[in-house]
C-alpha cells in the first residue's frame, strides 16, 4: 500500500489541499480523521483564508417558512468562467442554527426518524416550524463569520461560522435609555460587542438617514465597516466605522469632476441627488472598495478605489451593459459580489433572483443572467469568504460556550431543505421576459408621470 496524504510533509499536504474548492474540502474533511485534522489545522485554516475568494452566498428569505440552508456559489470546476449554457446545482450547501433549537429537541426528540410496528426504521415527515419562534435572519458576513439576528427587532442574536458549523450566542444589546433618545435627532445610538465578552459597549451615535433608510450595503474592509448614507442633497455619502479607534468618519467618494463626466450634474454640484443615491450599491472586489452606480438605464458604472482613503484613486473601472440586443434590461440595483480569478465579476440582482455574470475579457458579449431555480421563494445574497478557522480561536473568553450545529440539530429536517437549488443561464426571449423593461416601457412611464 502506497503512501497517503498524511504521510507527506505538512507543507506539501497543505499545498495540495489549498488547490481544492470549498465543496471538495468539505467532502475531504469527512473522509477520515487524518484528513479532517489536516483541514482543521489552524495553520492550514489561516493559509486557506488568506487565499480564499469571496463568493455569493444565497438563501431563501421567505417569511412563511424556515430554511437553515445557505448556498455558496462557487464556479463549476469544469467551467470556471460560466462560458456556456448550463444548469449548475449549488452543491456547496451550508447551514445556520435555529433560534430555539432546544424547543425542537425537547419537543420532538429525533424528529425525522421513528420505528415501525415491525421493528424497522421509518422516515417521518419533515418538520414545519413557526418562523416567529425559530427563524434567524442573515445580517452580514465578515472574516468568514455570519451575524444572525432575530427578525422582529433585528437585534444581533448569534455569530456563526457556516463552514465549521460553530456558533456563539450573543448577549442582549443594551436598550437606549430615555436620556439617549435625544441623540436620535443627529444619529442612531451605536454599540459594539467583542466576541466572547458578556456585554455590549455604547460608543455614541452613528450617522443615519433623516429619511429613515437603513444602513446601505454594509461592507467590511481595512478594519472598518462602510455603508451608504442615503439622504437629501448630501456630499459625504460613504460612512465608515473603524473598530480599532471606535470612531465614525466619512470616506471620500469619487470626486464630482470625475463622477459627472459621464452624466448630467445635479443642481447643487457639490452634492449627490437622492435619485442617484437610491441607485447605488457598495461592496468590495479583490480587497478594494467599490461603488456601483445603476442610475443610467441599462448600464452599471463600476467605480473602484485603488488606494484606500484617497479620493483621487477612485477609477471608473468598467461601464457594464446590462441590456439585451433588443434594448431590454432589468431595473433595480446590482450588488457586487465577487471578482473571480478567471476575470469574471458576479453581481446579485435581488428583484429577479438573478446572479449577473460579466466577463471583463469579453466586454462586448451579451450579458449572462443566472436565475436561481428549484425553490419558489424570494432570495437574498451577500458576498462571503469561506473560512475553516475555528470560532474557538476567535473568542476571547475561554468560558464562553461555542456550540455546534451538527451536534445539536443534525437529525432534523425542515420542509424544503431537501430540495436542490440551481443556477441556470436564462433565455431572454422566454425566461426573464416578465422581469425586463424596455425603452418603450420607460418612455411610457415618463409620459404617464408627466400627465
C-alpha positions in Angstrom: 0.0 0.0 0.0 1.5 3.4 -1.1 1.9 6.5 1.0 -1.2 8.5 1.8 -1.7 12.3 2.1 -0.9 12.3 5.8 2.5 10.7 5.1 3.6 13.7 3.2 5.3 16.7 4.8 2.7 19.1 6.1 3.6 22.0 3.7 3.1 19.7 0.7 -0.2 18.3 2.1 -1.3 21.9 2.6 -0.3 22.9 -0.9 -2.4 20.1 -2.4 -5.5 20.9 -0.2 -5.3 24.6 -0.9 -5.9 23.9 -4.6 -9.3 22.4 -3.8 -12.7 24.2 -3.8 -14.7 24.7 -0.6 -17.0 21.9 -1.7 -14.1 19.4 -2.2 -12.6 20.4 1.2 -15.9 19.8 3.0 -16.0 16.3 1.4 -12.4 15.6 2.2 -13.0 16.6 5.8 -15.5 13.7 6.1 -13.3 11.0 4.5 -11.1 10.1 7.5 -9.8 11.6 10.8 -6.2 12.4 9.5 -7.6 14.4 6.6 -10.0 16.1 8.9 -7.2 17.0 11.2 -5.2 18.5 8.3 -8.1 20.6 7.1 -8.9 21.8 10.6 -5.3 22.6 11.5 -5.1 26.3 12.5 -2.1 26.8 10.2 -4.0 25.4 7.2 -7.1 27.4 8.1 -5.1 30.6 8.1 -3.4 29.9 4.8 -6.7 29.0 3.2 -8.4 32.1 4.4 -5.6 34.3 3.1 -6.1 32.8 -0.4 -9.8 32.4 -0.4 -12.1 34.3 -2.8 -15.4 35.9 -1.9 -18.4 34.2 -3.5 -22.2 35.0 -3.4 -23.9 33.2 -0.5 -27.6 32.8 -1.3 -30.5 31.8 0.9 -34.3 31.8 0.9 -35.8 34.8 2.5 -39.4 33.6 2.7 -41.4 34.9 5.7 -43.7 31.9 5.8 -41.3 29.1 6.2 -37.8 28.4 7.7 -34.8 27.1 5.9 -31.4 26.8 7.5 -29.7 26.2 4.1 -27.1 28.6 2.7 -25.7 28.1 -0.8 -22.2 29.2 -1.8 -22.0 30.0 -5.5 -18.6 28.6 -6.5 -17.9 28.4 -10.2 -18.2 24.9 -11.6 -14.8 23.1 -11.6 -15.1 22.1 -15.3 -16.4 25.6 -16.4 -14.8 28.3 -14.1 -15.9 31.1 -16.3 -19.6 30.2 -16.8 -18.9 30.3 -20.6 -21.7 28.1 -21.8 -25.4 27.4 -21.3 -25.8 25.0 -18.4 -27.7 24.2 -15.3 -25.5 24.1 -12.2 -26.6 22.6 -8.9 -25.5 24.6 -5.9 -23.8 21.7 -4.1 -21.8 23.7 -1.5 -24.7 23.7 0.9 -24.1 25.1 4.4 -26.4 25.5 7.5 -27.2 28.1 10.1 -28.7 27.3 13.5 -32.3 27.5 14.6 -33.1 30.3 17.0 -34.7 28.0 19.6 -33.2 24.6 18.9 -33.8 23.4 22.4 -37.6 23.7 22.0 -37.4 21.5 18.9 -35.1 18.9 20.5 -37.1 18.7 23.7 -40.4 18.6 22.0 -39.6 16.3 19.1 -36.6 14.2 20.0 -35.1 12.8 16.7 -38.0 14.4 14.8 -37.4 12.7 11.4 -36.8 9.1 12.4 -39.2 6.7 14.0 -39.7 2.9 14.5 -42.3 0.9 12.5 -44.5 -1.7 14.1 -42.2 -4.4 12.6 -39.2 -3.0 14.3 -37.7 -1.3 11.3 -36.8 2.3 10.7 -39.5 4.6 9.2 -38.9 8.1 8.0 -41.2 10.8 9.4 -42.3 13.8 7.6 -40.1 16.9 7.6 -40.7 19.4 10.4 -42.7 22.5 9.8 -41.7 25.1 12.4 -43.1 28.6 13.2 -40.9 31.3 11.7 -41.8 33.7 14.6 -40.2 31.2 17.1 -37.3 29.7 15.2 -36.3 31.9 12.2 -33.0 33.8 12.1 -32.1 36.5 9.6 -28.6 36.7 8.0 -27.4 40.3 8.6 -23.9 40.3 7.1 -20.6 38.5 6.6 -17.2 39.4 8.0 -13.9 37.4 8.1 -15.8 34.2 7.3 -18.3 34.7 10.1 -22.0 35.5 9.8 -24.0 37.8 12.1 -27.6 36.4 12.6 -30.5 38.4 14.1 -34.0 37.6 15.3 -36.5 39.0 12.8 -38.9 41.1 14.8 -36.5 43.6 16.3 -33.5 42.7 14.2 -31.2 42.6 17.2 -27.9 40.7 16.8 -28.6 37.2 18.2 -25.6 35.0 17.4 -22.4 34.7 15.3 -21.9 31.6 13.2 -19.2 30.1 11.0 -21.2 28.1 8.5 -18.1 26.1 7.3 -17.2 24.7 10.7 -20.8 24.7 12.0 -19.8 26.6 15.1 -21.8 29.4 16.6 -22.0 31.5 19.8 -25.0 33.2 21.3 -24.6 37.0 21.8 -25.7 38.9 25.0 -28.8 41.1 24.6 -27.9 44.6 23.4 -28.3 47.4 25.8 -31.6 49.3 25.2 -31.4 53.1 24.7 -32.5 54.9 27.9 -34.6 58.0 28.0 -31.6 60.4 28.0 -30.1 58.8 25.0 -33.3 59.0 22.9 -32.5 62.7 22.3 -29.4 61.6 20.4 -31.6 60.0 17.6 -32.1 63.5 16.2 -28.5 63.5 15.0 -27.7 59.8 14.7 -28.6 56.3 15.8 -27.3 55.0 19.2 -24.5 52.5 18.4 -23.0 49.7 20.4 -20.2 47.2 19.7 -19.5 43.7 21.1 -16.2 41.8 21.4 -16.8 38.1 20.8 -16.5 36.1 24.0 -17.3 39.0 26.3 -20.6 39.3 28.1 -21.8 42.8 27.3 -22.1 45.5 24.7 -20.3 48.8 24.7 -22.0 52.0 23.8 -19.9 54.2 21.5 -22.1 57.2 20.8 -24.2 57.9 17.7 -23.8 56.6 14.2 -24.7 58.9 11.3 -28.1 57.9 9.9 -30.5 59.0 7.2 -33.1 61.6 8.1 -35.4 59.8 5.6 -35.4 56.6 7.7 -33.2 54.5 5.3 -31.3 51.6 6.9 -27.5 51.3 6.6 -27.0 50.9 2.9 -24.9 47.8 1.9 -22.7 47.4 5.0 -19.2 46.4 3.8 -16.1 45.4 5.8 -12.7 46.4 4.6 -9.4 47.5 6.2 -10.6 47.2 9.8 -13.7 49.4 9.1 -17.4 48.9 8.4 -18.6 51.0 5.5 -22.1 51.9 4.3 -24.0 54.3 2.1 -25.8 57.2 3.8 -28.9 57.8 1.7 -30.2 61.3 2.3 -31.3 64.5 0.6 -28.5 66.5 -1.2 -25.5 65.0 0.6 -21.9 65.1 -0.4 -20.3 62.7 2.1 -22.4 59.6 1.5 -19.9 56.8 2.3 -19.6 56.4 6.1 -17.2 54.1 7.9 -16.7 52.9 11.5 -13.1 51.9 12.5 -13.1 49.1 15.1 -9.7 50.0 16.4 -10.3 53.7 17.0 -14.0 53.2 17.6 -14.7 56.3 15.5 -17.1 57.2 12.7 -15.9 59.1 9.7 -16.7 59.7 6.0 -14.8 58.1 3.2 -14.3 60.4 0.2 -16.4 59.3 -2.7 -15.5 59.8 -6.4 -15.0 63.5 -7.0 -17.8 65.2 -8.8 -15.4 66.3 -11.5 -14.9 62.6 -12.3 -18.4 61.3 -11.5 -20.3 63.8 -13.6 -18.2 63.4 -16.7 -20.5 60.6 -17.5 -23.9 62.1 -16.6 -25.7 65.4 -16.1 -24.6 67.1 -12.8 -27.2 67.9 -10.1 -28.4 71.4 -9.5 -26.1 71.7 -6.5 -22.8 70.4 -8.0 -21.2 69.7 -4.6 -24.0 67.3 -3.6 -25.3 64.0 -4.8 -29.0 63.7 -5.7 -31.3 61.4 -3.9 -32.3 59.7 -7.1 -28.7 58.7 -7.9 -28.0 57.6 -4.3 -31.0 55.3 -4.4 -29.5 53.6 -7.4 -26.1 52.9 -5.8 -24.6 49.9 -4.1 -21.4 49.4 -2.2 -19.1 46.4 -1.9 -15.6 45.1 -2.2 -13.9 43.4 -5.1 -10.4 41.8 -4.7 -9.8 43.8 -1.5 -10.8 47.2 -2.9 -13.8 49.3 -2.0 -16.2 49.6 -5.0 -19.3 51.6 -5.8 -21.9 50.5 -8.3 -23.9 53.3 -9.9 -27.0 51.9 -11.6 -28.8 55.2 -12.3 -28.1 55.0 -16.0 -30.7 52.7 -17.5 -29.2 49.5 -18.9 -25.7 50.2 -17.5 -23.6 49.7 -14.4 -20.8 52.2 -13.8 -18.4 50.3 -11.5 -16.1 52.6 -9.5 -13.0 51.1 -7.7 -10.9 52.9 -5.0 -7.4 51.8 -6.0 -5.8 53.3 -2.8 -8.0 53.1 0.3 -8.9 56.5 1.7 -7.5 58.5 -1.2 -10.2 60.3 -3.2 -8.1 60.8 -6.3 -7.6 57.0 -6.6 -11.2 56.3 -7.5 -11.4 54.9 -11.0 -14.3 54.3 -13.3 -13.1 50.7 -13.9 -15.9 49.4 -16.0 -19.1 50.6 -17.7 -21.1 47.4 -18.0 -24.0 47.0 -20.3 -26.9 45.1 -18.8 -29.3 45.4 -21.7 -30.0 42.9 -24.4 -29.7 43.3 -28.1 -33.3 44.5 -28.4 -32.8 47.2 -25.7 -34.3 45.4 -22.7 -32.8 45.4 -19.2 -33.5 44.6 -15.6 -34.4 47.6 -13.5 -33.1 47.7 -9.9 -29.8 47.5 -8.1 -26.9 45.2 -8.9 -24.8 44.3 -5.8 -21.1 43.5 -6.4 -20.3 40.0 -5.0 -17.1 38.5 -6.5 -14.3 39.2 -8.9 -13.2 35.7 -9.8 -9.6 34.7 -10.8 -11.0 33.8 -14.2 -11.7 37.5 -14.8 -15.4 37.4 -14.3 -17.4 39.7 -12.0 -20.5 38.4 -10.3 -23.3 40.7 -9.2 -26.6 39.8 -7.5 -29.9 41.3 -8.7 -32.3 40.8 -5.9 -35.6 41.7 -7.7 -35.2 39.0 -10.3 -33.3 36.5 -8.0 -30.5 36.5 -10.6 -26.7 36.3 -10.5 -25.4 38.6 -13.2 -22.2 37.5 -14.9 -19.8 39.9 -16.6 -16.5 38.7 -18.2 -14.1 41.6 -18.4 -12.2 39.8 -21.2 -15.4 39.8 -23.3 -16.8 43.3 -22.7 -18.9 43.3 -25.9 -20.6 39.9 -25.4 -24.2 39.6 -24.5 -25.0 39.8 -20.7 -25.5 36.5 -18.9 -28.1 36.1 -16.2 -28.1 33.1 -13.9 -31.5 32.5 -12.5 -32.0 30.8 -9.1 -34.2 27.8 -9.6 -35.5 24.9 -7.5 -37.4 26.6 -4.7 -40.3 29.0 -5.1 -39.1 31.8 -2.9 -37.5 35.2 -2.6 -33.8 35.1 -2.2 -31.1 37.3 -0.5 -27.4 37.2 -1.1 -24.2 38.6 0.4 -20.5 38.3 -0.5 -18.9 35.7 1.8 -15.3 34.4 2.1 -15.4 30.8 3.4 -13.2 30.1 6.4 -12.1 27.0 8.2 -10.8 29.0 11.2 -12.4 27.7 14.3 -14.7 30.1 16.2 -12.9 28.9 19.4 -9.7 30.6 18.1 -11.6 33.9 17.8 -13.5 34.1 21.1 -11.6 35.9 23.8 -13.2 34.3 26.8 -12.4 30.6 27.3 -15.5 30.2 29.5 -17.8 31.3 26.7 -19.6 28.3 25.2 -19.0 27.7 21.5 -21.8 25.4 20.2 -22.0 23.3 17.0 -24.9 22.9 14.6 -24.1 19.3 13.6 -24.0 18.1 17.2 -27.4 19.7 18.2 -29.7 19.5 15.1 -28.1 17.1 12.7 -31.1 14.8 12.8 -33.7 17.4 12.0 -35.0 18.1 8.5 -37.2 21.0 7.8 -39.7 21.4 5.0 -38.0 22.4 1.7 -34.5 21.7 3.0 -34.1 18.6 0.9 -34.8 20.3 -2.4 -31.9 21.2 -4.7 -31.2 24.7 -5.8 -29.8 25.5 -9.3 -28.4 28.4 -11.2 -29.4 28.3 -14.9 -28.4 30.7 -17.7 -31.6 32.1 -18.9 -33.1 32.6 -22.4 -34.0 36.3 -22.7 -36.9 35.5 -25.1 -38.8 33.4 -22.6 -37.5 33.0 -19.0 -36.8 36.6 -17.9 -39.4 38.4 -20.2 -41.6 39.4 -17.3 -38.7 40.9 -15.3 -37.3 43.1 -18.1 -38.4 46.6 -19.0 -37.9 48.1 -22.4 -37.1 51.6 -23.7 -40.8 51.8 -24.7 -41.9 51.0 -21.1 -39.6 53.7 -19.8 -40.8 56.3 -22.2 -44.5 55.4 -21.5 -43.9 55.6 -17.7 -42.3 59.0 -18.0 -45.2 60.2 -20.2 -47.8 58.9 -17.7 -45.9 60.5 -14.8 -45.9 63.9 -16.5 -49.6 63.7 -17.3 
